[in-house]
Amino acid sequence: MNKYLDTFYDWWKNVDKFLLFLILGLFLLGLFFSLVSTSLIASDKLDTKSYYFFFKHFTYIALAIVILIIFSFLNQKILTKFSLILFLVAFLCLLLVPFLGIEVKGSKRWLDLMFLPRFQPIEIVKPFFIVTLSLMLTSKIRKLYLKYFLSTLFTLPILMLLVYQPDIGQTLLLSMVWLALIFISGISIFVFFIFILIVGSTVSYLVLFIPKFEYIKVRLFAFLDSTSSKNYQADKASDAIINGGFFGKGIGEGTLNSRVPEAHTDYIVSVISEEFGAIIVIGILFLYLIFSYRVIRKINFLNEDLSKLILTGCVSLILLQTFIHVGVNIRILPTTGMTLPFLSYGGSSIVSTAILSGLILNLTKRKID
């Protein structure tokens, strides 16, 4: 018993408590908004007395806290080996999606297995993709171009599986994280821009000339045409932000949840802004910036390249996903179906964010000499 207490004490003594409480605070904020915006007052108004979303969200948050503590506890060597194993498992699940996946609105992105209810494999792949790619880029291979070539061979199958689903949002997100890690690893600017040109040209070709991605072209042209009838969700989301004003309409007074499907996942910023006001959204975004600054500051004090790359990948993914989500909500980006880390409802997304948080807490712990 004393051994376990000592282990916990060592963890508590060395973990970055500011980051820990900030992460827990963001998760709890998501749970609070799930309660007041999608369950409590809204259900009372509809006389359903159902708190389904809240209780399910609460279960995911409880699981997330357990996951982030486990990942932050592990020894770094065990953590990397464990991450490689979990990456293989998650990647195999991603491979099963084209055959056993559930199709929703023309996209096949989810698995529904007996031991695992409906989940999105790519969300579990993302954190372990960062660890595996970082290991590859910091390996002892002397020829840099070979590392970048291997990283390309490693990344392409995942992107191709996402393209097949199709999930262009996650494809772009993972591509940007890949490019960010390659850039940080010390690639020459000339070669880096060639990578960007290849990725950009490939995505453009897929969207413009492959029939399977016709829906993306439709979304893109609808985004550029403000009068298009295909902008219903985006229009309602931006209307909700405008109607909420600076201080909001009040708890439970928002209408976006009842007018737009998946508002509590893809448009959570609009839901919050409508009921609580733009000032609260600005405050939340400020918390994301503080979180990112804290992690980046920690990176500056690390000497190990692997830890630096993993932390850079984790914080880049969270920042990019946040930017895409907010950009869609305020209509500076076309609809992508991207959740907001920590706050959006959704089991796969919450678990993915918990793993990223666990990795960050682990690698930012005070090192014992």
C-alpha positions as CSV (number, residue, x, y, z in Angstrom):
1,M,0.0,0.0,0.0
2,N,2.8,2.4,0.9
3,K,4.5,1.6,-2.4
4,Y,1.4,2.8,-4.4
5,L,1.1,5.9,-2.2
6,D,4.7,6.7,-2.9
7,T,4.2,6.2,-6.6
8,F,1.2,8.5,-6.5
9,Y,3.1,11.1,-4.4
10,D,6.0,11.1,-6.9
11,W,3.5,11.6,-9.8
12,W,1.7,14.4,-8.0
13,K,5.0,16.0,-7.0
14,N,6.4,16.1,-10.6
15,V,3.3,16.6,-12.8
16,D,2.6,20.1,-14.1
17,K,-0.3,20.9,-11.8
18,F,-1.2,24.1,-13.7
19,L,-1.6,22.1,-16.9
20,L,-3.4,19.3,-15.1
21,F,-6.1,21.6,-13.6
22,L,-6.4,23.5,-16.9
23,I,-7.1,20.3,-18.8
24,L,-9.6,19.1,-16.1
25,G,-11.2,22.5,-16.2
26,L,-11.7,22.4,-20.0
27,F,-13.2,18.9,-19.8
28,L,-15.6,20.0,-17.0
29,L,-16.5,23.1,-19.0
30,G,-17.6,20.8,-21.8
31,L,-19.6,18.7,-19.3
32,F,-21.3,21.9,-18.0
33,F,-22.3,23.1,-21.4
34,S,-23.6,19.7,-22.2
35,L,-25.8,19.9,-19.1
36,V,-27.2,23.4,-19.5
37,S,-27.3,23.5,-23.3
38,T,-28.4,20.0,-24.4
39,S,-30.0,18.4,-21.4
40,L,-31.2,20.2,-18.4
41,I,-33.2,23.3,-19.4
42,A,-33.7,22.2,-23.0
43,S,-35.3,18.9,-22.0
44,D,-37.5,20.6,-19.3
45,K,-38.8,22.9,-22.0
46,L,-39.6,20.0,-24.2
47,D,-41.1,18.1,-21.2
48,T,-38.9,15.1,-22.0
49,K,-37.1,15.0,-18.6
50,S,-34.3,13.2,-20.5
51,Y,-30.6,13.8,-19.6
52,Y,-29.3,11.2,-22.0
53,F,-26.6,13.5,-23.5
54,F,-25.4,14.7,-20.2
55,F,-25.1,11.2,-18.6
56,K,-23.3,9.8,-21.6
57,H,-21.0,12.9,-21.7
58,F,-20.3,12.4,-18.0
59,T,-19.3,8.8,-18.6
60,Y,-16.9,9.8,-21.3
61,I,-15.4,12.5,-19.2
62,A,-14.9,10.0,-16.3
63,L,-13.2,7.6,-18.7
64,A,-11.1,10.5,-20.1
65,I,-9.8,11.4,-16.7
66,V,-8.8,7.8,-16.0
67,I,-7.0,7.6,-19.4
68,L,-5.1,10.9,-19.0
69,I,-3.9,9.9,-15.5
70,I,-2.8,6.4,-16.7
71,F,-0.9,7.9,-19.7
72,S,0.7,10.6,-17.5
73,F,1.8,8.0,-15.0
74,L,3.7,5.7,-17.3
75,N,7.5,5.6,-17.6
76,Q,8.5,7.3,-20.9
77,K,10.1,4.2,-22.4
78,I,7.0,2.2,-21.5
79,L,4.8,5.0,-22.9
80,T,6.4,4.9,-26.3
81,K,6.3,1.1,-26.6
82,F,2.7,1.1,-25.4
83,S,1.8,3.8,-27.9
84,L,3.3,1.7,-30.8
85,I,1.2,-1.3,-29.8
86,L,-2.0,0.9,-29.5
87,F,-1.2,2.5,-32.9
88,L,-1.2,-0.9,-34.6
89,V,-4.5,-1.8,-32.9
90,A,-6.1,1.5,-33.9
91,F,-4.7,1.3,-37.4
92,L,-6.2,-2.2,-37.8
93,C,-9.6,-0.8,-36.7
94,L,-9.2,1.9,-39.3
95,L,-8.5,-0.8,-41.9
96,L,-11.8,-2.5,-40.9
97,V,-13.9,0.7,-41.5
98,P,-14.4,0.2,-45.3
99,F,-15.7,-3.4,-44.6
100,L,-17.5,-3.2,-41.3
101,G,-18.0,0.6,-41.0
102,I,-21.4,2.3,-40.4
103,E,-22.4,4.7,-43.1
104,V,-23.9,8.0,-42.0
105,K,-24.8,10.8,-44.5
106,G,-22.7,9.2,-47.2
107,S,-19.5,8.7,-45.1
108,K,-18.3,5.5,-43.6
109,R,-16.2,6.6,-40.6
110,W,-17.4,4.6,-37.6
111,L,-17.2,1.0,-36.3
112,D,-19.8,-0.6,-34.1
113,L,-18.2,-3.7,-32.5
114,M,-19.7,-5.9,-29.7
115,F,-17.0,-4.9,-27.2
116,L,-16.7,-1.3,-28.5
117,P,-19.9,0.6,-29.3
118,R,-19.9,3.1,-32.1
119,F,-16.5,4.8,-32.3
120,Q,-14.4,6.6,-34.8
121,P,-11.0,4.8,-35.2
122,I,-9.1,7.8,-36.7
123,E,-9.7,9.7,-33.4
124,I,-7.7,6.9,-31.6
125,V,-5.1,6.8,-34.4
126,K,-4.2,10.5,-34.1
127,P,-2.3,10.6,-30.8
128,F,-0.4,7.4,-31.5
129,F,0.3,8.6,-35.1
130,I,2.2,11.6,-33.5
131,V,4.2,9.3,-31.2
132,T,5.1,6.8,-34.0
133,L,6.0,9.5,-36.5
134,S,8.1,11.3,-33.9
135,L,10.0,8.1,-33.2
136,M,10.6,7.7,-36.9
137,L,11.9,11.2,-37.3
138,T,14.2,10.9,-34.3
139,S,15.5,7.5,-35.2
140,K,19.3,6.8,-35.8
141,I,19.0,6.7,-39.6
142,R,21.7,9.1,-40.7
143,K,20.3,10.1,-44.1
144,L,17.6,12.7,-43.5
145,Y,15.9,12.2,-46.9
146,L,15.4,8.5,-46.0
147,K,13.6,9.5,-42.7
148,Y,11.3,11.8,-44.7
149,F,10.7,9.2,-47.3
150,L,9.8,6.6,-44.6
151,S,7.5,9.1,-42.9
152,T,5.7,9.7,-46.2
153,L,5.3,5.9,-46.7
154,F,4.0,5.7,-43.1
155,T,1.5,8.6,-43.4
156,L,0.1,7.9,-46.9
157,P,-1.9,4.7,-46.1
158,I,-3.7,6.5,-43.2
159,L,-4.5,9.5,-45.5
160,M,-5.7,7.1,-48.2
161,L,-8.0,5.3,-45.8
162,L,-9.4,8.7,-44.7
163,V,-9.9,9.8,-48.3
164,Y,-11.8,6.6,-49.0
165,Q,-14.3,7.1,-46.1
166,P,-14.4,10.1,-47.2
167,D,-13.2,12.4,-44.4
168,I,-11.5,15.4,-45.9
169,G,-11.4,17.3,-42.6
170,Q,-9.4,14.7,-40.7
171,T,-7.2,14.1,-43.9
172,L,-6.3,17.8,-43.9
173,L,-5.7,17.9,-40.1
174,L,-3.4,14.8,-40.2
175,S,-1.6,16.2,-43.2
176,M,-0.9,19.5,-41.4
177,V,0.3,17.7,-38.3
178,W,2.6,15.6,-40.4
179,L,4.0,18.7,-42.2
180,A,4.4,20.5,-38.8
181,L,6.5,17.6,-37.4
182,I,8.6,17.4,-40.6
183,F,9.2,21.1,-40.4
184,I,10.2,21.0,-36.7
185,S,12.5,18.0,-37.3
186,G,14.9,20.2,-39.3
187,I,14.0,19.8,-43.0
188,S,15.3,22.3,-45.5
189,I,12.7,25.0,-46.5
190,F,13.0,24.0,-50.2
191,V,12.1,20.4,-49.6
192,F,9.4,21.4,-47.1
193,F,7.6,23.5,-49.7
194,I,7.8,20.7,-52.2
195,F,6.0,18.5,-49.6
196,I,3.3,21.3,-49.2
197,L,3.0,21.6,-53.0
198,I,2.5,17.8,-53.4
199,V,-0.1,17.6,-50.6
200,G,-2.0,20.7,-51.9
201,S,-2.0,19.5,-55.5
202,T,-3.2,16.0,-54.5
203,V,-6.0,17.3,-52.3
204,S,-7.1,19.8,-55.1
205,Y,-7.1,17.0,-57.7
206,L,-9.2,14.7,-55.5
207,V,-11.7,17.4,-54.7
208,L,-12.1,18.8,-58.3
209,F,-11.8,15.7,-60.5
210,I,-12.8,12.5,-58.4
211,P,-16.6,11.9,-58.3
212,K,-16.4,10.4,-54.8
213,F,-15.5,13.9,-53.5
214,E,-18.2,15.7,-55.3
215,Y,-19.8,16.6,-51.9
216,I,-16.6,18.5,-50.9
217,K,-16.7,20.5,-54.1
218,V,-20.4,21.3,-53.5
219,R,-19.6,22.4,-49.9
220,L,-16.7,24.5,-51.1
221,F,-18.7,26.3,-53.8
222,A,-21.6,26.7,-51.4
223,F,-19.2,28.3,-48.9
224,L,-18.1,30.7,-51.5
225,D,-21.7,31.5,-52.6
226,S,-23.4,33.1,-49.6
227,T,-26.8,32.8,-51.3
228,S,-26.6,29.0,-51.7
229,S,-29.3,26.9,-50.0
230,K,-26.7,24.3,-49.1
231,N,-25.4,26.6,-46.3
232,Y,-28.2,25.9,-43.9
233,Q,-26.2,24.6,-41.0
234,A,-23.4,27.2,-41.3
235,D,-26.1,30.0,-41.7
236,K,-27.9,28.9,-38.6
237,A,-24.6,28.6,-36.6
238,S,-23.5,32.1,-37.6
239,D,-27.0,33.4,-36.9
240,A,-26.8,31.9,-33.4
241,I,-23.6,33.7,-32.7
242,I,-25.1,37.0,-34.0
243,N,-28.3,36.5,-32.0
244,G,-26.3,35.7,-28.8
245,G,-24.4,39.0,-29.0
246,F,-21.8,39.8,-26.5
247,F,-23.5,38.5,-23.4
248,G,-25.8,35.8,-24.8
249,K,-29.6,35.1,-24.7
250,G,-29.4,33.2,-21.4
251,I,-29.1,29.5,-20.3
252,G,-31.5,27.3,-22.2
253,E,-32.7,30.1,-24.5
254,G,-30.7,29.0,-27.5
255,T,-32.5,27.4,-30.5
256,L,-29.5,26.1,-32.5
257,N,-29.6,22.6,-30.8
258,S,-33.1,22.0,-32.1
259,R,-32.5,23.4,-35.6
260,V,-29.1,21.9,-36.5
261,P,-28.2,18.2,-36.1
262,E,-25.0,17.5,-34.2
263,A,-24.9,21.1,-32.9
264,H,-23.4,19.8,-29.6
265,T,-20.5,18.3,-31.5
266,D,-19.7,20.3,-34.7
267,Y,-21.2,23.6,-33.7
268,I,-20.6,23.7,-29.9
269,V,-18.9,27.2,-30.1
270,S,-22.1,28.6,-31.8
271,V,-24.3,26.9,-29.1
272,I,-22.2,28.4,-26.3
273,S,-22.1,31.8,-28.0
274,E,-25.9,31.9,-28.5
275,E,-26.6,31.2,-24.8
276,F,-23.7,32.6,-23.0
277,G,-22.4,35.3,-25.4
278,A,-19.2,35.9,-27.4
279,I,-17.4,37.0,-24.2
280,I,-17.5,33.5,-22.9
281,V,-16.2,32.1,-26.2
282,I,-13.4,34.6,-26.2
283,G,-12.6,33.5,-22.6
284,I,-12.5,29.8,-23.6
285,L,-10.2,30.5,-26.6
286,F,-8.0,32.4,-24.2
287,L,-7.7,29.2,-22.1
288,Y,-6.6,27.3,-25.2
289,L,-3.9,29.9,-25.8
290,I,-2.7,29.7,-22.2
291,F,-2.7,25.9,-22.5
292,S,-0.6,26.0,-25.7
293,Y,1.8,28.7,-24.4
294,R,2.4,26.6,-21.3
295,V,3.2,23.5,-23.3
296,I,5.4,25.4,-25.8
297,R,7.3,27.0,-22.9
298,K,8.0,23.5,-21.5
299,I,9.3,22.4,-24.9
300,N,12.0,25.1,-24.8
301,F,13.4,23.5,-21.6
302,L,13.6,20.0,-23.0
303,N,16.8,18.5,-24.4
304,E,15.4,15.3,-25.8
305,D,14.3,15.6,-29.5
306,L,11.7,12.8,-29.2
307,S,9.8,14.6,-26.4
308,K,10.0,17.9,-28.2
309,L,8.5,16.4,-31.4
310,I,5.7,14.5,-29.5
311,L,4.7,17.6,-27.6
312,T,4.9,19.8,-30.7
313,G,2.6,17.3,-32.5
314,C,0.1,17.1,-29.7
315,V,-0.2,20.9,-29.2
316,S,-0.3,21.4,-33.0
317,L,-3.1,19.0,-33.4
318,I,-5.2,20.5,-30.6
319,L,-4.6,24.1,-31.9
320,L,-5.3,23.2,-35.6
321,Q,-8.4,21.3,-34.7
322,T,-9.6,24.2,-32.5
323,F,-8.9,26.7,-35.3
324,I,-10.8,24.6,-37.9
325,H,-13.8,24.1,-35.5
326,V,-14.0,27.8,-34.7
327,G,-13.4,28.8,-38.4
328,V,-16.3,26.7,-39.5
329,N,-18.6,28.2,-36.7
330,I,-17.8,31.8,-37.7
331,R,-17.9,30.9,-41.5
332,I,-14.3,31.7,-42.4
333,L,-13.9,27.9,-43.4
334,P,-16.3,25.5,-45.1
335,T,-18.1,22.8,-43.1
336,T,-15.8,19.9,-42.1
337,G,-17.5,18.2,-39.2
338,M,-14.6,18.8,-36.8
339,T,-15.2,18.6,-33.0
340,L,-13.7,21.1,-30.5
341,P,-11.1,19.4,-28.3
342,F,-12.2,19.1,-24.6
343,L,-15.6,20.7,-25.1
344,S,-17.5,18.9,-27.9
345,Y,-19.7,15.9,-27.1
346,G,-18.5,12.6,-28.6
347,G,-16.9,9.6,-27.0
348,S,-14.1,9.1,-29.6
349,S,-13.1,12.7,-29.6
350,I,-13.0,12.9,-25.8
351,V,-10.9,9.8,-25.5
352,S,-8.5,11.1,-28.2
353,T,-8.2,14.4,-26.4
354,A,-7.6,12.5,-23.1
355,I,-4.7,10.5,-24.7
356,L,-3.2,13.7,-26.1
357,S,-3.5,15.3,-22.6
358,G,-1.9,12.3,-20.9
359,L,1.0,12.4,-23.3
360,I,1.5,16.1,-22.7
361,L,1.3,15.7,-18.9
362,N,3.8,12.8,-19.1
363,L,6.4,14.6,-21.1
364,T,6.1,17.9,-19.2
365,K,6.6,16.3,-15.8
366,R,9.6,17.4,-13.8
367,K,12.4,15.0,-14.5
368,I,14.0,13.2,-11.6
369,D,17.8,13.0,-11.9
